[in-house]
């Protein structure tokens, strides 16, 4: 009897998150198709094993894990051009963003990443629109962020965005950010509401502002050496499974957002929805960044993001 192909899937959240559930959809589809010819194993949260969230990148590239996901912002140091999707206020809705990621923009980003990193990218999970939480005061306009220390993803674009908004951005891994939030040494963070609740940030931050300032996707990436060595039938089934999982995960994100809003209310947090005029102060503050973007990323990249 031949040795089964071992497929090790990993992430950095509890098994209850939409990302973990999406990985399970992939694994179930592959096991249903190939039975004992494959062995699927899961590590739902690598942080439980002492890793940082960013370690998922090398764990997959090196083949310790076969499959993982991570916000694309974590790859911008190695693939600077993909920082174009870290620009603020790019998309007006989930439908617009999803269409771009499933189309020419997503294909362009995947190719740029595969050119420089040992991955195969088969799809894009939705991390979605990001909001601001803090422990100090209600934030309704850009001026309210003045002097606040805020955790941002490891992206120069995101750091510059919040510097323009008057905050003090700190590029921190998720593990570092959570530790500082609990210690009270970090004033603010930005995340989808579901992430904020998943990591219990709302236990320490009372104020939550719906700004939709960034839309972030998480590539579903495979160790290229492993994926390319798999039989063609397994590769094709994996592509189909990822497509199915992406569609399901996007439905689950909406459900998680609703659940997060209820959790914030139950915890006595304040959910702030700025007016159009108040949101305009954020857009106006980051205008210099957008003005420089065409020179930074080129006409093709800006066309793909609709600018």
C-alpha positions as CSV (number, residue, x, y, z in Angstrom):
1,X,0.0,0.0,0.0
2,X,1.4,3.4,-1.0
3,X,2.1,6.1,1.6
4,X,-0.7,8.7,1.6
5,X,0.1,12.3,0.6
6,X,0.2,14.3,3.8
7,X,-1.4,17.8,3.6
8,X,-0.8,20.0,6.6
9,X,-3.1,23.1,6.8
10,X,-2.5,25.9,9.3
11,X,-3.7,29.3,10.4
12,X,-3.7,31.6,13.3
13,X,-7.1,31.6,14.8
14,X,-9.4,29.4,16.8
15,X,-11.2,26.5,15.0
16,X,-14.4,28.5,15.2
17,X,-13.3,31.3,12.9
18,X,-14.5,31.4,9.3
19,X,-10.9,30.9,8.2
20,X,-10.5,27.7,10.1
21,X,-13.9,26.5,8.8
22,X,-12.8,27.3,5.3
23,X,-9.7,25.2,5.7
24,X,-11.9,22.3,6.9
25,X,-14.0,22.7,3.7
26,X,-10.9,22.3,1.6
27,X,-9.7,19.3,3.6
28,X,-13.1,17.6,3.5
29,X,-13.4,18.0,-0.2
30,X,-10.0,16.5,-0.8
31,X,-10.5,13.6,1.6
32,X,-13.9,12.8,0.0
33,X,-12.2,12.6,-3.4
34,X,-9.1,10.7,-2.6
35,X,-9.9,8.8,0.6
36,X,-6.9,7.0,2.1
37,X,-4.6,8.3,-0.6
38,X,-4.3,11.6,1.4
39,X,-3.9,12.5,5.0
40,X,-5.1,15.9,6.0
41,X,-3.9,17.4,9.3
42,X,-4.8,20.8,10.8
43,X,-3.1,23.3,13.0
44,X,-5.8,25.9,13.6
45,X,-3.8,28.4,15.5
46,X,0.0,28.4,15.3
47,X,0.1,31.0,18.0
48,X,-1.0,28.3,20.5
49,X,2.3,26.6,19.7
50,X,4.4,29.7,20.4
51,X,4.7,31.0,16.9
52,X,3.9,34.5,15.8
53,X,1.1,35.0,13.3
54,X,3.7,36.1,10.7
55,X,5.5,32.7,11.0
56,X,2.8,31.1,8.9
57,X,4.7,32.6,5.9
58,X,7.9,30.7,6.3
59,X,6.1,27.6,7.7
60,X,4.4,27.2,4.4
61,X,7.2,28.3,2.2
62,X,9.6,25.8,3.8
63,X,7.0,23.0,3.7
64,X,6.5,22.5,7.4
65,X,2.9,23.3,6.5
66,X,1.4,22.7,3.1
67,X,-1.3,25.3,3.1
68,X,-1.9,28.6,5.0
69,X,-3.4,32.0,4.8
70,X,-2.2,35.4,5.8
71,X,-3.1,39.1,5.1
72,X,-1.4,40.2,1.9
73,X,0.1,43.1,3.8
74,X,2.6,40.8,5.5
75,X,4.2,40.1,2.1
76,X,4.8,43.7,1.1
77,X,8.3,43.8,2.4
78,X,9.2,41.1,-0.1
79,X,6.8,42.1,-2.8
80,X,6.5,45.9,-2.5
81,X,4.2,46.3,-5.6
82,X,1.4,44.5,-3.9
83,X,1.2,47.3,-1.4
84,X,-1.1,48.9,-3.9
85,X,-4.0,47.1,-2.3
86,X,-3.1,48.5,1.1
87,X,-4.0,52.0,-0.1
88,X,-6.9,53.5,1.9
89,X,-10.4,53.8,0.7
90,X,-9.9,51.8,-2.5
91,X,-13.2,50.0,-2.6
92,X,-16.7,51.2,-1.9
93,X,-18.3,47.8,-1.1
94,X,-17.6,44.1,-0.6
95,X,-19.0,43.3,-4.0
96,X,-16.6,45.7,-5.7
97,X,-13.6,44.4,-3.8
98,X,-14.5,40.7,-4.3
99,X,-14.9,41.3,-8.1
100,X,-11.5,42.8,-8.2
101,X,-9.8,40.1,-6.2
102,X,-11.5,37.3,-8.3
103,X,-10.6,39.0,-11.5
104,X,-7.6,40.7,-13.1
105,X,-6.4,42.4,-9.8
106,X,-6.2,39.1,-7.9
107,X,-4.4,37.4,-10.8
108,X,-1.9,40.2,-11.0
109,X,-1.2,40.1,-7.3
110,X,-0.9,36.3,-7.2
111,X,1.6,36.4,-10.1
112,X,3.7,39.1,-8.4
113,X,3.8,37.1,-5.2
114,X,4.6,33.8,-6.9
115,X,7.4,35.5,-8.8
116,X,9.3,36.2,-5.6
117,X,8.0,33.7,-3.0
118,X,7.8,29.9,-3.0
119,X,4.0,29.7,-3.1
120,X,1.2,28.7,-5.3
121,X,-1.8,31.0,-4.7
122,X,-5.2,29.4,-5.4
123,X,-7.6,32.0,-4.1
124,X,-8.3,34.9,-1.7
125,X,-10.0,34.7,1.6
126,X,-11.7,37.9,2.7
127,X,-10.4,39.7,5.8
128,X,-12.6,42.5,4.7
129,X,-13.0,46.2,5.7
130,X,-11.1,47.3,8.8
131,X,-12.3,49.5,11.6
132,X,-10.5,51.4,14.4
133,X,-10.7,50.5,18.1
134,X,-9.1,52.3,21.0
135,X,-9.0,52.7,24.8
136,X,-8.9,56.5,25.1
137,X,-11.8,58.3,23.5
138,X,-14.5,58.3,20.7
139,X,-13.0,58.7,17.3
140,X,-15.3,60.5,14.8
141,X,-12.8,62.5,12.7
142,X,-9.2,62.2,11.8
143,X,-8.3,64.8,14.4
144,X,-9.5,62.5,17.1
145,X,-6.6,60.1,16.3
146,X,-3.9,62.8,17.1
147,X,-1.2,61.3,19.2
148,X,-2.6,57.8,19.6
149,X,-0.3,54.9,19.2
150,X,-1.9,52.4,16.9
151,X,-0.9,48.9,15.7
152,X,-0.9,48.5,11.9
153,X,0.0,45.5,9.7
154,X,3.6,45.2,8.5
155,X,3.0,47.5,5.6
156,X,4.7,50.9,4.9
157,X,1.5,52.0,3.1
158,X,-0.6,51.4,6.2
159,X,2.0,53.0,8.5
160,X,2.0,56.1,6.3
161,X,-1.8,56.2,6.2
162,X,-2.0,56.5,10.0
163,X,0.8,58.9,10.2
164,X,-1.1,61.2,7.8
165,X,-4.1,60.7,10.1
166,X,-2.1,62.1,13.0
167,X,-1.6,58.8,14.9
168,X,1.7,57.1,15.8
169,X,1.7,53.9,13.8
170,X,3.5,50.8,15.1
171,X,4.2,47.8,12.8
172,X,3.6,44.9,15.1
173,X,2.8,41.2,14.7
174,X,-0.6,40.2,16.1
175,X,1.0,38.5,19.1
176,X,2.9,41.6,20.0
177,X,-0.1,43.8,19.5
178,X,-2.4,41.7,21.7
179,X,0.2,41.6,24.5
180,X,0.5,45.4,24.4
181,X,-3.2,46.0,24.3
182,X,-3.6,43.8,27.4
183,X,-0.8,45.7,29.1
184,X,-2.4,49.1,28.2
185,X,0.8,50.2,26.4
186,X,-0.9,50.4,23.0
187,X,-3.8,52.9,22.5
188,X,-5.5,51.7,19.4
189,X,-5.6,49.0,16.7
190,X,-7.4,48.5,13.4
191,X,-9.1,45.3,12.3
192,X,-12.4,43.9,11.1
193,X,-14.8,43.8,14.0
194,X,-14.8,40.0,13.9
195,X,-11.0,39.9,14.5
196,X,-11.3,42.5,17.3
197,X,-13.8,40.2,19.1
198,X,-12.0,36.9,18.2
199,X,-8.8,38.1,19.9
200,X,-10.8,39.7,22.8
201,X,-9.5,43.2,22.1
202,X,-12.9,44.5,23.0
203,X,-12.3,43.5,26.6
204,X,-9.7,46.3,26.7
205,X,-11.0,48.8,24.1
206,X,-14.3,50.6,24.7
207,X,-14.4,52.7,21.5
208,X,-14.9,51.2,18.0
209,X,-15.2,53.3,14.9
210,X,-16.6,52.1,11.6
211,X,-14.3,53.7,9.0
212,X,-13.8,50.9,6.3
213,X,-10.4,52.5,5.7
214,X,-8.7,49.4,4.3
215,X,-10.0,46.3,2.6
216,X,-7.6,43.4,3.2
217,X,-7.5,40.0,1.5
218,X,-5.7,36.9,2.7
219,X,-4.2,34.7,-0.1
220,X,-4.7,31.0,0.3
221,X,-1.1,29.9,-0.4
222,X,0.5,26.5,-0.8
223,X,4.1,25.4,-0.5
224,X,5.0,25.5,-4.2
225,X,7.4,22.5,-4.0
226,X,4.7,20.3,-2.5
227,X,1.8,21.5,-4.7
228,X,3.8,21.1,-7.9
229,X,4.8,17.6,-7.0
230,X,1.2,16.4,-6.3
231,X,-0.6,14.4,-9.0
232,X,-2.5,16.6,-11.5
233,X,-5.8,15.2,-10.2
234,X,-5.0,16.4,-6.7
235,X,-3.9,19.8,-7.9
236,X,-7.2,20.2,-9.8
237,X,-9.3,19.0,-6.9
238,X,-7.5,21.4,-4.6
239,X,-8.2,24.3,-6.9
240,X,-11.9,23.4,-6.9
241,X,-11.9,23.0,-3.1
242,X,-10.3,26.4,-2.6
243,X,-12.9,28.0,-4.8
244,X,-15.7,26.4,-2.8
245,X,-14.1,27.4,0.5
246,X,-13.6,31.0,-0.6
247,X,-17.2,31.4,-1.5
248,X,-18.3,29.9,1.8
249,X,-15.9,31.9,3.8
250,X,-17.2,35.2,2.3
251,X,-20.7,34.3,3.5
252,X,-19.3,33.5,7.0
253,X,-17.6,36.9,7.2
254,X,-20.9,38.6,7.1
255,X,-22.3,36.4,9.8
256,X,-19.2,37.0,11.9
257,X,-19.5,40.7,11.5
258,X,-23.1,40.6,12.8
259,X,-22.0,38.4,15.7
260,X,-19.2,40.8,16.5
261,X,-21.5,43.8,16.6
262,X,-23.7,41.9,19.1
263,X,-20.7,41.0,21.2
264,X,-19.5,44.7,21.3
265,X,-23.0,45.7,22.5
266,X,-23.1,43.0,25.1
267,X,-19.7,44.1,26.4
268,X,-20.8,47.7,26.8
269,X,-18.6,49.0,24.0
270,X,-19.4,52.1,22.0
271,X,-19.8,51.5,18.2
272,X,-19.3,54.8,16.4
273,X,-20.6,55.4,12.9
274,X,-19.1,58.7,11.6
275,X,-21.2,60.8,9.3
276,X,-20.3,61.4,5.6
277,X,-18.7,64.7,6.5
278,X,-16.7,63.1,9.4
279,X,-15.5,60.3,7.1
280,X,-14.4,62.9,4.6
281,X,-11.8,64.2,7.1
282,X,-10.1,60.8,6.9
283,X,-10.1,60.8,3.1
284,X,-8.8,64.3,3.0
285,X,-6.0,63.5,5.4
286,X,-4.7,60.6,3.3
287,X,-5.0,62.4,-0.1
288,X,-1.2,62.9,-0.4
289,X,-0.7,59.1,-0.3
290,X,-3.1,58.5,-3.1
291,X,-1.6,61.3,-5.1
292,X,1.8,59.6,-5.0
293,X,0.5,56.1,-5.7
294,X,0.6,56.3,-9.5
295,X,4.3,57.1,-9.4
296,X,4.9,54.5,-6.8
297,X,3.0,51.6,-8.3
298,X,2.7,52.4,-12.0
299,X,-0.3,52.9,-14.3
300,X,-1.1,49.2,-14.7
301,X,-1.4,48.6,-10.9
302,X,-3.6,51.7,-10.5
303,X,-5.8,50.7,-13.4
304,X,-6.4,47.3,-11.8
305,X,-7.5,49.0,-8.5
306,X,-9.8,51.3,-10.5
307,X,-7.8,54.5,-10.0
